[in-house]
Every structure is written in structure tokens, then in C-alpha cells.
């Protein structure tokens, strides 16, 4: 994720305003699940949605708006 935001609209705004250094100092990335590159897109999307719900990363507690 060389952009620092992975094309997330909310993170893009922060990095545009405060810079990539701010993001590197204040955000962390964690791998929650591993899936093979052969995994179908529907499964990946389903699991991503699961974790967004489980971690309350949509809305007030996170930057996921989808």
C-alpha cells in the first residue's frame, strides 16, 4: 500500500491534509485473516464485510464508508 491509503476516501483525505508521515506514525495495519490468491472475490468481499462489522470500522469508529 504505497499510497498510504489503499484508495479509501477517508484516509485519502487525511493523507492529503496531513501527509504520509502522519499516517505512518499514527496508523497500524493488521492482518486479520489470510486467504489464498485463488480465493474467489465474493468470499473476500464477504470476509472483509464481516470484519468491518465485527470491528465497528464503519461510521463513528473507523474510516470505512462502504
N, C-alpha and C positions, 0 to 999 in steps of 0.2 A: 504494500500500500504506500507507494512512494508519494502520493498526493497528500497523505496525512488525513484524508477524509473519506476515502473509498467512495466518493461521489454521493455521500449523504448530504442532503441540502443543509441541514442544521450545522453539521461540522464544517461544511464548506464556508458558511457564514463566519464562524468563529475563526477559522484559519485565515480567511481573507482579512478580518478585522485585527486579529492579534498575532498572526504569523505562525509558521510551522514550529518554531522553537517553543512557543507557548503550548501547543498541542503535545509535543514530545515530553514536556516537563509536567503536564497536568492530566494526561490521559494514559490509560494502560489497555493493552489488548490481551484477552484471554481466550484460549481455545476451549470451547465447552464440549465439543464433540468432534470426532474425526470421521469423515466419510471418504470412501474411495472416489477418485476422479470418475469412475464408471457409474457412480450413483446417479439415478435419473433426477432431472430438475425438479419434478413435483415433490420428491422426497426431501430434497434440500430446502425447498421453499417451506414445506410443512414443518420441518425441524427448526428452521430459522424463526418462523412464526411462533412455534412452541416456546422457544427461549425468550423471545420478545415479551410474550405474555407472562411467562414464569418470573422473569426478572423486572417486570413492570417498566420496560425500557421505552415504552411508547408514552407520549404525553408528558406529564409533570416530572417523572423520574428519569427521563432519557432523551436521546436525540433522534430516535426512530419515529418518523412520522408516517410510515407506511405499515 
